[in-house]
Amino acid sequence: SCESQTPEIGFEPEETDAPVQAQTPEIDALRARAEQGDVDAQNALGVRYATGDGVPQDDVEAVRWYRLAAEQGLAGAQYNLGARYVTGDGVPQDDVEAMRWFRLAAEQGDVRAQYNLGSRYATGDGVPEDAVEAVRWFRLAAEQGDAGAQYNLGARYVDGDGVPENDVLAHMWFTLTAARAQGATRKAAVNLRGILANSMSSEQVEEAQRLAREWDAARPRD
């Protein structure tokens, strides 16, 4: 399977993009907002405890604040809480509970959660293995520009796993992956695209390239 050639399929860790330094008054203000029910503050405070940024590192406290925000429906916190259930940091490890939170986040459009749902349906980790569901979630993440999801979707079109086999669409997704990914994922996409191209007609390759250009053109610029 093409998927075995990339490390992309699998778990992406929680978001931990808090600033490196923090002043105590800043933490106090963040905590005050979190205690008043501000979901963004609750999630941000969870990140601080997860990373030990401005507060003592504390996995249990990280989970507590993630959960408060997640239960109020914040997709990023739902993802972060799911990630904790994957690793078992601050909570008992529980793949089923991880999937529950990933699904809630994914349904709100969280691309990391969509990617992880696709990965878990592909491998049967925490859910029954389901190629069609794997494709569904990989596609949603791929359409948002996630390079790993684009690669895995391309691989599915090569193998006809969860979708009808289609070399043109596989080539298209590998082209998009190659433009976004780095390291092993980019190398695998370029390699597989080359192998595919050798078995495709020039018209098919041109069609794949056109589809990739159209996908890029339709995508909003950041």
Contacts in CASP RR format, 6 or more apart in sequence:
PFRMAT RR
TARGET T0000
AUTHOR 0000-0000-0000
METHOD contacts of the structure
MODEL  1
SCESQTPEIGFEPEETDAPVQAQTPEIDALRARAEQGDVDAQNALGVRYA
TGDGVPQDDVEAVRWYRLAAEQGLAGAQYNLGARYVTGDGVPQDDVEAMR
WFRLAAEQGDVRAQYNLGSRYATGDGVPEDAVEAVRWFRLAAEQGDAGAQ
YNLGARYVDGDGVPENDVLAHMWFTLTAARAQGATRKAAVNLRGILANSM
SSEQVEEAQRLAREWDAARPRD
1 155 0 8 1.000
1 159 0 8 1.000
1 161 0 8 1.000
2 154 0 8 1.000
2 155 0 8 1.000
2 158 0 8 1.000
2 159 0 8 1.000
2 188 0 8 1.000
2 192 0 8 1.000
3 9 0 8 1.000
3 122 0 8 1.000
3 152 0 8 1.000
3 155 0 8 1.000
3 156 0 8 1.000
5 188 0 8 1.000
5 191 0 8 1.000
5 192 0 8 1.000
6 148 0 8 1.000
6 151 0 8 1.000
6 152 0 8 1.000
6 155 0 8 1.000
6 184 0 8 1.000
6 185 0 8 1.000
6 188 0 8 1.000
6 189 0 8 1.000
7 184 0 8 1.000
7 185 0 8 1.000
8 147 0 8 1.000
8 148 0 8 1.000
8 151 0 8 1.000
8 152 0 8 1.000
8 181 0 8 1.000
8 185 0 8 1.000
9 119 0 8 1.000
9 122 0 8 1.000
9 123 0 8 1.000
9 148 0 8 1.000
9 152 0 8 1.000
10 116 0 8 1.000
10 119 0 8 1.000
10 120 0 8 1.000
10 123 0 8 1.000
11 83 0 8 1.000
11 86 0 8 1.000
11 116 0 8 1.000
11 119 0 8 1.000
12 83 0 8 1.000
12 112 0 8 1.000
12 115 0 8 1.000
12 116 0 8 1.000
13 83 0 8 1.000
13 87 0 8 1.000
14 47 0 8 1.000
14 50 0 8 1.000
14 79 0 8 1.000
14 80 0 8 1.000
14 82 0 8 1.000
14 83 0 8 1.000
14 84 0 8 1.000
15 47 0 8 1.000
15 76 0 8 1.000
15 79 0 8 1.000
15 80 0 8 1.000
15 112 0 8 1.000
16 47 0 8 1.000
16 50 0 8 1.000
16 51 0 8 1.000
17 47 0 8 1.000
18 44 0 8 1.000
18 47 0 8 1.000
18 48 0 8 1.000
18 51 0 8 1.000
18 53 0 8 1.000
19 53 0 8 1.000
20 53 0 8 1.000
21 53 0 8 1.000
21 54 0 8 1.000
22 48 0 8 1.000
22 53 0 8 1.000
22 54 0 8 1.000
22 55 0 8 1.000
24 54 0 8 1.000
27 48 0 8 1.000
27 54 0 8 1.000
27 55 0 8 1.000
30 41 0 8 1.000
30 44 0 8 1.000
30 45 0 8 1.000
30 48 0 8 1.000
31 41 0 8 1.000
31 45 0 8 1.000
33 41 0 8 1.000
34 41 0 8 1.000
34 42 0 8 1.000
34 44 0 8 1.000
34 45 0 8 1.000
34 65 0 8 1.000
34 68 0 8 1.000
37 68 0 8 1.000
37 72 0 8 1.000
39 68 0 8 1.000
39 69 0 8 1.000
39 72 0 8 1.000
39 73 0 8 1.000
39 74 0 8 1.000
39 77 0 8 1.000
40 69 0 8 1.000
40 74 0 8 1.000
42 65 0 8 1.000
42 66 0 8 1.000
42 68 0 8 1.000
42 69 0 8 1.000
42 72 0 8 1.000
42 74 0 8 1.000
42 77 0 8 1.000
43 65 0 8 1.000
43 66 0 8 1.000
43 69 0 8 1.000
43 74 0 8 1.000
43 76 0 8 1.000
43 77 0 8 1.000
43 80 0 8 1.000
45 55 0 8 1.000
45 65 0 8 1.000
46 61 0 8 1.000
46 62 0 8 1.000
46 64 0 8 1.000
46 65 0 8 1.000
46 66 0 8 1.000
46 80 0 8 1.000
47 53 0 8 1.000
47 62 0 8 1.000
47 80 0 8 1.000
48 54 0 8 1.000
48 55 0 8 1.000
49 55 0 8 1.000
49 56 0 8 1.000
49 57 0 8 1.000
49 58 0 8 1.000
49 59 0 8 1.000
49 61 0 8 1.000
49 62 0 8 1.000
49 65 0 8 1.000
50 57 0 8 1.000
50 59 0 8 1.000
50 62 0 8 1.000
50 80 0 8 1.000
51 57 0 8 1.000
52 58 0 8 1.000
55 61 0 8 1.000
59 84 0 8 1.000
59 89 0 8 1.000
59 90 0 8 1.000
60 90 0 8 1.000
62 84 0 8 1.000
62 89 0 8 1.000
62 90 0 8 1.000
63 81 0 8 1.000
63 84 0 8 1.000
63 89 0 8 1.000
63 90 0 8 1.000
63 91 0 8 1.000
66 77 0 8 1.000
66 80 0 8 1.000
66 81 0 8 1.000
66 84 0 8 1.000
67 77 0 8 1.000
67 81 0 8 1.000
68 77 0 8 1.000
69 76 0 8 1.000
69 77 0 8 1.000
70 76 0 8 1.000
70 77 0 8 1.000
70 78 0 8 1.000
70 80 0 8 1.000
70 81 0 8 1.000
70 101 0 8 1.000
70 104 0 8 1.000
73 104 0 8 1.000
73 108 0 8 1.000
75 104 0 8 1.000
75 105 0 8 1.000
75 108 0 8 1.000
75 109 0 8 1.000
75 110 0 8 1.000
75 113 0 8 1.000
76 105 0 8 1.000
76 110 0 8 1.000
78 101 0 8 1.000
78 102 0 8 1.000
78 104 0 8 1.000
78 105 0 8 1.000
78 108 0 8 1.000
78 110 0 8 1.000
78 113 0 8 1.000
79 101 0 8 1.000
79 102 0 8 1.000
79 105 0 8 1.000
79 110 0 8 1.000
79 112 0 8 1.000
79 113 0 8 1.000
81 101 0 8 1.000
82 97 0 8 1.000
82 98 0 8 1.000
82 100 0 8 1.000
82 101 0 8 1.000
82 102 0 8 1.000
82 105 0 8 1.000
83 98 0 8 1.000
84 90 0 8 1.000
84 91 0 8 1.000
85 91 0 8 1.000
85 93 0 8 1.000
85 94 0 8 1.000
85 95 0 8 1.000
85 97 0 8 1.000
85 98 0 8 1.000
85 101 0 8 1.000
86 93 0 8 1.000
86 95 0 8 1.000
86 98 0 8 1.000
87 93 0 8 1.000
88 94 0 8 1.000
91 97 0 8 1.000
95 120 0 8 1.000
95 125 0 8 1.000
95 126 0 8 1.000
96 126 0 8 1.000
96 127 0 8 1.000
98 126 0 8 1.000
99 117 0 8 1.000
99 120 0 8 1.000
99 126 0 8 1.000
99 127 0 8 1.000
101 113 0 8 1.000
102 113 0 8 1.000
102 116 0 8 1.000
102 117 0 8 1.000
102 120 0 8 1.000
103 113 0 8 1.000
103 117 0 8 1.000
104 113 0 8 1.000
105 112 0 8 1.000
105 113 0 8 1.000
106 113 0 8 1.000
106 114 0 8 1.000
106 116 0 8 1.000
106 117 0 8 1.000
106 137 0 8 1.000
106 140 0 8 1.000
109 140 0 8 1.000
109 144 0 8 1.000
111 140 0 8 1.000
111 141 0 8 1.000
111 144 0 8 1.000
111 145 0 8 1.000
111 146 0 8 1.000
111 149 0 8 1.000
112 146 0 8 1.000
114 137 0 8 1.000
114 138 0 8 1.000
114 140 0 8 1.000
114 141 0 8 1.000
114 144 0 8 1.000
114 146 0 8 1.000
114 149 0 8 1.000
115 137 0 8 1.000
115 138 0 8 1.000
115 141 0 8 1.000
115 146 0 8 1.000
115 148 0 8 1.000
115 149 0 8 1.000
117 133 0 8 1.000
117 137 0 8 1.000
118 133 0 8 1.000
118 134 0 8 1.000
118 135 0 8 1.000
118 136 0 8 1.000
118 137 0 8 1.000
118 138 0 8 1.000
118 141 0 8 1.000
118 149 0 8 1.000
118 152 0 8 1.000
119 125 0 8 1.000
119 134 0 8 1.000
119 152 0 8 1.000
120 126 0 8 1.000
120 127 0 8 1.000
121 127 0 8 1.000
121 129 0 8 1.000
121 130 0 8 1.000
121 131 0 8 1.000
121 133 0 8 1.000
121 134 0 8 1.000
121 137 0 8 1.000
122 129 0 8 1.000
122 131 0 8 1.000
122 134 0 8 1.000
122 138 0 8 1.000
122 152 0 8 1.000
123 129 0 8 1.000
124 130 0 8 1.000
127 133 0 8 1.000
131 156 0 8 1.000
131 161 0 8 1.000
131 162 0 8 1.000
132 162 0 8 1.000
134 152 0 8 1.000
134 156 0 8 1.000
134 162 0 8 1.000
135 153 0 8 1.000
135 156 0 8 1.000
135 161 0 8 1.000
135 162 0 8 1.000
135 163 0 8 1.000
137 149 0 8 1.000
138 149 0 8 1.000
138 152 0 8 1.000
138 153 0 8 1.000
138 156 0 8 1.000
139 149 0 8 1.000
139 153 0 8 1.000
140 149 0 8 1.000
141 148 0 8 1.000
141 149 0 8 1.000
142 148 0 8 1.000
142 149 0 8 1.000
142 150 0 8 1.000
142 152 0 8 1.000
142 153 0 8 1.000
142 173 0 8 1.000
142 176 0 8 1.000
145 176 0 8 1.000
145 180 0 8 1.000
145 219 0 8 1.000
147 176 0 8 1.000
147 177 0 8 1.000
147 180 0 8 1.000
147 181 0 8 1.000
147 185 0 8 1.000
147 186 0 8 1.000
148 177 0 8 1.000
148 181 0 8 1.000
148 185 0 8 1.000
150 173 0 8 1.000
150 174 0 8 1.000
150 176 0 8 1.000
150 177 0 8 1.000
150 180 0 8 1.000
150 181 0 8 1.000
151 173 0 8 1.000
151 174 0 8 1.000
151 177 0 8 1.000
151 181 0 8 1.000
151 185 0 8 1.000
151 188 0 8 1.000
151 189 0 8 1.000
153 173 0 8 1.000
154 169 0 8 1.000
154 170 0 8 1.000
154 173 0 8 1.000
154 174 0 8 1.000
154 177 0 8 1.000
155 161 0 8 1.000
155 170 0 8 1.000
155 192 0 8 1.000
156 162 0 8 1.000
156 163 0 8 1.000
157 163 0 8 1.000
157 165 0 8 1.000
157 166 0 8 1.000
157 167 0 8 1.000
157 169 0 8 1.000
157 170 0 8 1.000
157 173 0 8 1.000
158 165 0 8 1.000
158 167 0 8 1.000
158 170 0 8 1.000
158 192 0 8 1.000
158 196 0 8 1.000
159 165 0 8 1.000
160 166 0 8 1.000
167 196 0 8 1.000
167 199 0 8 1.000
167 200 0 8 1.000
167 204 0 8 1.000
167 208 0 8 1.000
168 200 0 8 1.000
168 204 0 8 1.000
168 207 0 8 1.000
168 208 0 8 1.000
168 211 0 8 1.000
169 208 0 8 1.000
169 211 0 8 1.000
170 192 0 8 1.000
170 196 0 8 1.000
171 193 0 8 1.000
171 196 0 8 1.000
171 197 0 8 1.000
171 200 0 8 1.000
171 204 0 8 1.000
171 205 0 8 1.000
171 208 0 8 1.000
171 209 0 8 1.000
172 208 0 8 1.000
172 209 0 8 1.000
172 211 0 8 1.000
172 212 0 8 1.000
172 215 0 8 1.000
174 189 0 8 1.000
174 190 0 8 1.000
174 192 0 8 1.000
174 193 0 8 1.000
174 196 0 8 1.000
175 189 0 8 1.000
175 193 0 8 1.000
175 208 0 8 1.000
175 209 0 8 1.000
175 212 0 8 1.000
176 212 0 8 1.000
176 215 0 8 1.000
176 216 0 8 1.000
177 185 0 8 1.000
177 186 0 8 1.000
177 189 0 8 1.000
178 186 0 8 1.000
178 189 0 8 1.000
178 190 0 8 1.000
178 193 0 8 1.000
179 216 0 8 1.000
181 189 0 8 1.000
197 205 0 8 1.000
200 208 0 8 1.000
END
